[in-house]
């Protein structure tokens, strides 16, 4: 629910900017757009308003997401205690120790539910209003009796031929209407009032309603009503669709005037006034069309009829060109939606031509996760779960690799003496309640050690370093102490692999001696001449282990393989679990 609300609200904001752009273009360039194309521009609103309901994953991958229930891993927790209102966890996997401090997100957890509830309540309310409005339309349709007058039928057939309508449209009478109106999504019916009206008024009214049928305006109006219900909270949507309804009537009037000799234009205008004088305004949320409208709308239509001239070739050409330009801008806006509506977490990664996608889900035991392997010699990727591999998430403790390198590069740490004294503040883990150097702090993932280094580097220099490194979204707005722990900083598994590759090749902003020093610290295990180096990361939210990382590389036998494993689950999906999955895959592939 939370991800949907974030996606929907951000996409709605961007879509609203697109709507505003169209409204401004129509106002500023109204003299350069014909009535018909003014209305057609409104159809672009549909594209903008449908996009927020398309999952962001659609834009980055067509792979079906995994919806299987996470497997609960038991038996690897060696401590679990309460700390400062949150929860702390320590997991151990042989030579790797995995610590996590839970982040409490109770308020943020309730907020999306509240927003979602208000939105749904609004939808239900407006849906009820639509039902009540359209109940009368249903009664009119049920009460209508088919026209049997041969003169009216003959006139109706003549009007169909004039408008160019070939589809089957019914014609009826009803005591419940005072002016002609059209209804029926699948089987349109034009309903005439029982009161006697002149043949001239009847003809023009039939032409008007048949033009609506020809243009599918009933169906379009129904879609407008439904979108207004979904976007009941957005005033721009109401402004846009009210304008679109006026444009619809102006376009309909223009089409009819094109078919009439100029000397009959005034008669058509008088017919409009004759019906409007006895017509109460129809609510906007109605699945029907008629000749009515608000007083300002009728005034504009009469002025349009009085000053009507046929569209010139130049006006038509300018209208089409402007529609194409606005269409391209709208589709460009939908691209922005695909990037920003996902919370700016999706990263477009340009793969090598020989990237290989493989299904390794059997190793994940029901957890949703990704695995990325980079063969340094062959410069090739092997990727499990393409979409998740390109999605930015919190780096948790894997960020400490970069924190250490930045501290060394900035001179906060001396490569020959990385010791830091514990200040005596009680820590959640006994291993943290002592002095540490970089090696021990990395091994035990000592938060206070790295937080102290980040504070000494300073937020501005940290931001500059992360920007130069292109480290994910390099967003530090979550605060110095926690931006890397389920907060603002995010990076994708693919970006982690790319960064490790650059570090291994000394192709970064860091001095080679600093990278070599850190490489020695990250060495974890050796087997048959191959050396495994890595760092875990665990994300804990509200007392549950919800995500885990294991990133690193295997060196030996003349090659280097760089890997990243990331997993998500409801609980017990931490770094130690990611490590076990990684080791199984590496063994399966004969790498380690």
N, C-alpha and C positions, 0 to 999 in steps of 0.2 A: 504494500500500500504506500509506504514511504517513497519508494523509488518512482511509483506511478505519479504521485502528487507532485514530486519535484519535476519530473519529466513534463507533466501536463501543464503546470503553472509556468515554467520557463518557456515551453513551446508556445503557450498561449500569449505570453508577453511578446515574443518574436513575431508571431502571427498577427498580433494587433498592430505592430509597427508596419507590417505589410499592408494591412487594411487601411491604416492611416495614410500610407503612401499612395494607394489607389484613390482614396477620397480626395487628397490634395491634387493629384494629377487630373482628376475629373473636373475639379473646380477651376484650376488654373488654365486647363487646356480645353474647356468645354466648347469653345467656338471651333475647335479643330477636330472634334469628334462628333460623328453623326449620332442621332438618337438611338439607332439600333446598336451601335458599338458602345455607347455609354452603358446600355443594359448588358451587353456581352462582357464588358469589363467586370461587372459585378459577379459573373460566374467564377472569376478567379478567387473570390472570397471562399468558395467551397473548398478549393485546394488548400488554402491557408488554414481553414478551420478543421479539416480532416486530419492534417499532419500531426497535431498533438495527440491523437489517439493511436498513432502508429508507434510501436515500441522502437526505442533508439537502436536496438540491436538489428532492426530491419535494414538500417542504412549501412551497417558495417559488415553484416554477414547474413547469409540466408540459411545458416546452419540452425537446426532446431535446438533450442536450449534444453539442457538436462533438467528434468523435473523430478528425478528420483529422490526418495527420502535419504538424507544423510545417514551413513553408518556410524553408530556410536562406538567409539573405541574405548575400551576399558583397560585398567591395569597399569597405565603408564604415569599416573599422577603420583608424585612422591611428597607433595605438600599442597595444602589448600586451606588458606586462612583468611579471615576478614581483616581489612586494612583501610582505615580512614574513610569508612562509608562505602568503599568499593570492595573488590575481591582481588586477591592476588593468587597467582598460580605458578608453580614451578614444575616443569616436566623435564625428564632426563632421558637421553637416548645414547647410552654408552659414553662416548667422549664428548657429546654435545649436550649442553645444558640449556634449557629453554624456560625463560622466565617471562611472565606477563602480568601487568597490572590492569585490572578491568577498568574500563571507562563507563561511567553511568550515563545513559542517554534516556532516562525515563521521560523527561520533559519533551525531548525531541521525538520520542516514540509516540507520545500521546498527541502531539500537535498535528501530524499528518492525518491521524484518525479523526480529529476534530474538524479539520478542514474538509476531509472527505465526507464526513457526516453532514456538514452544512451544505456542501455542494449537492449531495444526493437529495437532501430535504428540499432544496430549491428546485431541483429537477422534478420531484414529485409534485410540488405545488404548482409549477407551471404546466406540467402534464395534466393536472386536474383542471386547470383553467382552459387548456386546449380542448379537453373532453367536453366541458360545459359549453364552450363556444360552438364546437362542431356537432354537438347534439342537435342543435337547431338545424344545422345543415343536413343532418341525417333525416330529421323529420320532414324537411322540405322535399328531399329526394323521395322519401316514402310516400308523401302526399301527392306528388306530381302525377298528372294524368297525361298520357300521350296525346299530342295534337292530332286532331282528325280533320280539321278545316283544310280543304284541298288548296285554297289560295295561299294559306300560310305555309303549307308543305311545299307548294311550288316555289314560293319566295325563298324558302329555306334552301331548297336545292339550287336555286339560282345563285344565292349568296355563297354556297359551298363552291360552286364553280368559279365565282369571282375571286374568292380567297385562295382557291387551289387546294381545298381539303377533300381527300378521298377516303379517309377513314370513316368508320361507322360511328356517327354521333347522334344521340337521341334528342328529340325535341318534345318538351312538355309544358303544361300549365300548372300553376299552384297558387292558391289563395294566400300563401304565406310569404310571397315575394312581391315587392313593389316595382322592381326593375329587373330586367333580364340578368341572370347570373349562371355561371357554369360550375359544375361540381362533378366529382367522380374521378378517382385516380386512374383506374383501369378502364372503366366504361364511362366516358364523359357524357353528361346530359346538360343541355341548355334549357333552363326553366324560365318561361315567360310569365308575367303577371296576368291574373284573370281580368284585370281592368282593361278596357279597350284602349289601344294605342294606335296612332296613325300608321299607315303602311310605310311612310318614310322613316318614322322613328323605329319601327319594327325592323326595317331593312338594315339601317345603320347599326342598331343594337346587335342584330344577328351577325353582321359582318365583324363587329368588334369582338364578340365572344368566340366566333369561329377562328379569328386570328389568334386568340389566346390558345385555342385548342391546337392549332397548327404549330405554334411555337412551344408547345408542351409547358405552358406557363403554370398549369394546375400542378403538375408534378414538381416543377421547380419551386413553386410556392410552398408545397408540402415539405420539401427538404429545408427550405428557409425556416419554416415554423419549428421543425425538429432541432435545427442548429441553434435557434434562439432559445429553445428550452435548455439545451446542453450548456449554452453560454449565457444563461440568465444574469450572471453577475457582471457581464462585460458591456458597458454602455456603448462602446465603439461598434459592437455587433448590431445593436439596435439601430444606431444611426446609419450604419452601412446598409442594412436591409430595408429600412424605411426609404432611403434614397433609391435603392434598387427597385422597390415597388413602384415608385414614381417613374423611374426610368423605363420600367416594364410597360406602363400605361402610355408614356410618351412614344416608345418604340411601336406599340400597337397602333396608336393614333397615326403615326407617320406611315406605317405600312398601308393603312386603309386610305389615307389621303393620297398616297402614291397611285392608288387604283382608281381614284375619283377625279373627274374633271375639276379644274380650279373653281368653277362657278358653284360647285356643290360642297365646297369646304365649309362654308358658313352654315349650310343645312346640317352638316355633321356636328358642328359645334353646338347648334341649337338643340339637337337631339341629346347631346351630353347634358346640357343645362336642364332640359325637360325632365330627364330621369333623376338628376341630382337634386332637384327641387323637392322631390318626394321620397328621397332615399336617406335613411339614417346611416351614419357611417358604419361600415363593417369593421369589426375588430381585426387587428393585423394577424392574429394567430388563428386563421381560419383556412381550411383546405378548399378554397373556392375563389373565383374571380368574378368581379362585376364592374360596372362602369363608374362606381363611386370613388370616394377618397375624401381627404380632409379639404377644408376650404382653401388653404394655400396650394395644395396639389391641384385642385380643380382650376384655380386661377392660372397656374403655370401652364396647364394643359390648354386652356382656352387661348392664352397668349401664343402658345406654340402653334395651335391650329390657325389662328388669325395671321400669323407671320410665316406660315409654312412655305418653303420652296424645296423642290426636289434636290437631293444630294448631288453635288457635282462630282465629277470623276476625281478631282483633286482631293475633295473632302473624304471620299471613300478611301482613297489611297493613304491619306494621313491617318485615318481611323484605324485601318488595318495595321499600319506600321506601329502606331502607338500601342495597339493591343499586343502585338508581338513583343515589343520592348517591355511592356508591363508584365507579360507572361514570363519572359526570361528573368525579370527581377523577382517575380513571385517564386519561380523554381529555384532561384538563387537563395531566397529566404528559407525555403524548405531545407536547403543544404545546411544553413545556419542552425535550423532546428535540430537537425541530426547531430550536430556537433555540440551545441550548448544545452539542448533539452535533456541530455543525459547527465547533466551536472558537470559538463566539460571533462568527463571521465573517459570518453572513447578517444583512442589515439589511432590515427591513420598511419600504418606502418608499411613502408615500401619493401616488399620481400625480394630476396634474390630469385632469379629465374628458376633455380633448382630447389626452391623451398619444397619440402615434402610434408604433407599433412597425413597424420596417422591417428588411429583410434587406440588409445591406451587406457580407456575407461576401466578395463578389467583390473588395473593396478590401483584404482582410486577407491575401491570398496564402497561404492555408492555415493561418495562425496563429489561435489561439483568442483572441478579444478582444471588447471592447465599445466602443460609441461612444454618447455622450449629447450631445445638442444642445438648448440652451434658447434659445428665441426670446423675448427680453425684451419686445418690443412685444406679442406675442400671448400671452405667458405660457404657452407650450406646449413640451412635450418631444417630441423625436424620439429614439427609442431603438433601438439594435441590440444584441441579446442581452440580453434582460430579466434573466435569472438572474444573469449575470456582472456586469451593471451594478449589481446590488443586493448584491453580495458584497464584503465588506471584505477588503482586501489591504494589504500594506505600501505606504506612500506614497513610499518612498525619497526622492529629492531634491525632490519636489514639496512636501514638508513645509517646505522652507527658506523658502517664501513666508510661512508662518505664523510660523516662527522669527524672521524679520526683523521682522514686525509686532509680535510680543510683545516683542522687544528694544527697539524704538522706544517702545512703550507703557509698558514697565517702566522706561524711562530708562537702560537699559544702553547704547543707541546714541543719539547726538545727531543729530537730523535734519540739522543743518548740518555735521556732521563725523562721518562713519561710518568713518573710516580705522582700520585695525588693523595693528600691526607684526607681521611674521613673526618667530617666535622662533628661527629658524635650524635647526629640526628638519627633516631631509630628508623631503620629501614624495614621493609616488609620481609626481606629474606636475610638470614643470618650471614650468608656469603657477602652481602653488601655492607655489613656493619664492620668494615675494616678498611685500611688503606689499600689502594689499587694502583697498578701500572696499566698501560694500554693493553697488554696481553691478557692480564687477569680480568680487566674490565670488559674486554671483548668476550672472553670465555664465559663469564657469568652475566653478561649483558647488563652491566651496572648502570642503571639510569642516571643516578646522581653524577657519575663521572662524566658522561657525555653531555648532560645538561649543563654542567659547570663549564665544559669546553665551549659549547655553543654560546653560552652567555658571555664568555670572554671574547669570542670572535665578534659577537654582536649581530643583531638582526639584519643590518644593512649589508655587512660583508657576507654573511651567510646567503642572503638573497642573491647577491652578485655572483657568488661562486656557483650556486645551484642553477642560476640562469645561464652562465657560461658553459656549464656541464650539460645543459638541456635535461636536467634531472626531473622527469615527469612534468607536472604543472608548476614546479618550483614555487608553490604557494605556501607562505609562512604565516598567514593570517590567524592560524590557530594558536599562536603564542609560542614563545621560546621553549617552554617546558614540554609541550605536547603536540606541536604541529605534525610530528611524524607518527603519532600514535592514534589511529582512528580519528584523524582530524583533517586539516586542510591540505597537507602535502600528499600527493598521489603519484603513482608511477605504475606503468604496466609491466607485466612479466617480460615482454619483448624488449622494452626499454632497459630493464635490468640486465638482460643478456647483452645488449649492445654496450652498455656502460662497462660491464665486466670484461667484455672483449677489448674495449679501448684501454682499460686499465692494464690488462695483461700485455697489450702491445705497446704500453707506455705512450699512448696516443691521446693524452688528456692534458689538462692544465697543471697536473701535479708533477713534482720532481721525481725522477726515477728512483732515487734513494728512499723517498717516502713510500712509494708504491711497493718497493722490494721489502721494506720493513713491515708493511702491513701484510704482504703475502706470507711472510714467515709466521705471523701471528695467526693467520687464517688456516694454516696447515692443520688438518684434522686426523688423517689416517693414511697409511701406506700399505700397499698390497701388490706383490709381484711386479715391483718396479713402477707402479702407478701411484701418484700422490693425489689425495682428495683434499680440497680446501673448500671451506664454505662457512656460511652464517645463516642462522635461523631467525625467524621473526614470528611472533604470535600476537594475534589480535583478540582481545577479550572485551566483551560488551555486556554490562549488567550481569556479571558473574558467570558468563558462558564463553567458552573458547570458540570463537566464530570464524577465525581465519588463521592460516599458517603459511609461512614461506620457508623454503630452503633454496638458497642461491649459492653458486660456487662454480668450481671447475675441477677437472681431472687432468693432470699432466703425466705424461709418461709414454714410453714406447713410440717416441717420435711424433706425438700429436697431442693436442690439447682440445678437450671438449668442455664447453661452457654450458651451464644448465641453470634453469630456474623452474621451481615447482611452486605453484600457488594453489591453495585449496580454501573452500568455504563450506561451512556447515552450521547446524544449529548449536552444536556443542562438541568439545573435544576434537576440534579440527585445527590443532595448533602446529607449531613448527616441528615438533618431534614426529607427528604423523606425516607431515610433508617430507621429513627426512627419510622415514621408512619407505614411503612411496618412491622417492627418488632413488634410494639404494636398490630397490627391487627393479626399477626400470634400467638403471645403469648396469646391473648384473645381467638382466635379460638381453641387453644389447652388447654384452661382452666388453663394456668400457671399464668397469670396476667391480 
